[in-house]
Amino acid sequence: MKEPRYGLQQEKNGSWTVIDLITRLPAATDGRDLAGFEQDDARDIADALNRDHQAGRKSTLI
């Protein structure tokens, strides 16, 4: 099983960002960072991205 590629980072304002664990930068879609989420929403996005990554398919989210 592949290691997860996406994780979460809590920001100073309390919101959550989905982070690409390889680049250590925010994951992005259409030029917009996946940031400013409630923790549950950010976790759901990271989980979906990791499922696609582990299955070897391109995610529709990014």
N, C-alpha and C positions, 0 to 999 in steps of 0.2 A: 504494500500500500504506500502511495506517495505521501510525503509530508504535506500538511496543509500549506497552501500558498497565501491565504488571506487570514488576517486576524483583526483585532479591534484595538483602538487606542482612544482613551478618554481625553477629551480636550479640557483646557482650563475653564471653559464656560460650562462644563458638565455634559456637553454633547459628545457623541461618539463618531469616530471616523473608521472606515474600512481601510486597512493598510495592506499593501502588497508586501509580504514578509521577505521577498527576495530583494526588492529595490528599496524597501523601508519608506516608500512614498505612499500617499493616499492612492487607492485604486480610483480609476476615473472612467466615466462613460460620456461620450460625446463632448469631451473637453471639460467636463465638470467633475470635480472630486466627489467621491462618495463620502460626504461629511455632513455633520449637522443632524444626526439621527438620534432618536431614543435608543437605548442600549439593545432592547429586544429587536428593533427594526434593523440595526446594524448587524446584529448576530445572525438574523435571518438571511440578510444579503451575503454575508461572509460564508455562511453555511452553503448557500446555493452556488456561490462561486467555487468553493472548495469541492463540492460534488462534481461540478463540470470539469474542474481541473483534474480530479482523481480519475474521472472517466475518460480523460484525454480528448474532451470535446471543447470547442469554443463556446463560451458562455454568451447568451443573448443579453446579459446584463452589462457587459463591457465591450 
